[in-house]
């Protein structure tokens, strides 16, 4: 079958590239014997050299990608192996979100200069496989751009298993009932716009599905469930957990937890006004734990699959001051990657119980 042969070919390319490029990860700093409680400890060194980066991704190709929003002044996408070695870069205008589908194409939210000179928000597809992952040579297609509303931006993208995907759109003007800036847009696997997610309501307020200034999104493996984060200033819930349902009576997303239901009222995940500026979301694909980073609070909040707050959550103090303003999150093989926008560095954390001593 062609699909099977393609996957085999892609695997060979990646394997040969990784063998050729990847070095052994640097030795990790020993964990102090004074650390007894289960907590996240930093693995050093971090990966530095970025300028006000906004998003990080561990792709389906198991490579690390950073949306280096102001890198080399105009912005760039950086591809690294998990030892922190840079494998390639691609100049792009102000990239701020990044995702990858199962075809190993990258989807990027950034900007483009229109014919009239305006810089407008846009979504791009980067074709990696046809150039054997040579990022600087990869073809870029513009999927979507906002010529009529240049202030709109795309701070989050997430891809489902069938390569359909959601794009978070943000902007300063939510006055329109028909076409507000803040929406989550659905696209099919061929980059055709489908419709906004109707279950979310664009407005400031206290509703469990209200969105106003969204910042990030992440989805669960094996389903179409997702978590969306948003600035806390205008709404009561800075993170929304949506689950997908497809029945004869209804198809779409509903809130995983709803304070209108008596059984959900004590769930930690929907405690109102918990955050200040939730800026990133990541999901442990195995345990289905959820991580939410708050850029203003210098903190990472962790919840289990039942929405229970976990004491492994940590902030600037517990990170020894290394985490200043988390703007991106990724989780892979028990390592939590935190992108610090102020420091321009990728920080890595692992639970004390997962560190060899």
C-alpha angles and dihedrals in degrees: 000000000000094000092054093048091048092053090048091050092048091049091052092050093050094044093051091045094048094046089050097045110025120095126195111278114258116262112272121240109257115254114245115252087227090072106094107149124079103264142136114268125191121252112215144253104038123209110256138175102089129125117222093324117192109191143026132195139188099206132212085258087060092242124130119242127189126194095219094195099190099019113141085005101281098049140259145201113242123204118201139167116239091264087067096252112146110236099177147336136214124201112232132161111259101326109197106165135033138184137162131219128212090267085063093243115143121232113205133186111211142115139284132196111245125215091262091055097256119136106229134184116261143169121227139193118214115201105215105164098059089061096040092252094304092150097192090056097044120123116244124208122193107228101178138000136178105226094159094047107038094175093066118106137187109226098166141037130174129181128211126215093265091054094251110129148192126231122200114220123197136177144145098263119073096151095108116090091198103042114012120172095243109074141126108232124207121216129183123232091270093057095256114146111241110178142300116275099268096199092071118078120210107224142097113258148084102293118126091233098041117124126181113151106015118192111177146359139200132179135212122250114252096018142055094246116126145180120223125193127204142173110283097217096087104032140041096234119056093185127039123197110205126186125200121235129185114184134143088264102041142019121185143054130317130181114274089216124025125187088212087072114078093218092057100048095094096047110124095216093067098046101136123240094012096138142046106199112357103197108170143020132202133177130210099230093206104044095024090229114160126223122197121187121207113203095195095047094043087228145126117212119203127201131178124231091275092056094254116150112243124218090223086080110117145183143192094300095052091046090057090247094298094117111069109155116000111205102163138033136193132169127202135155093351094308119117112210115204119191110209110207096194097046094039090226141122109231121196127208134184132183114259088236090058096049118095110236 
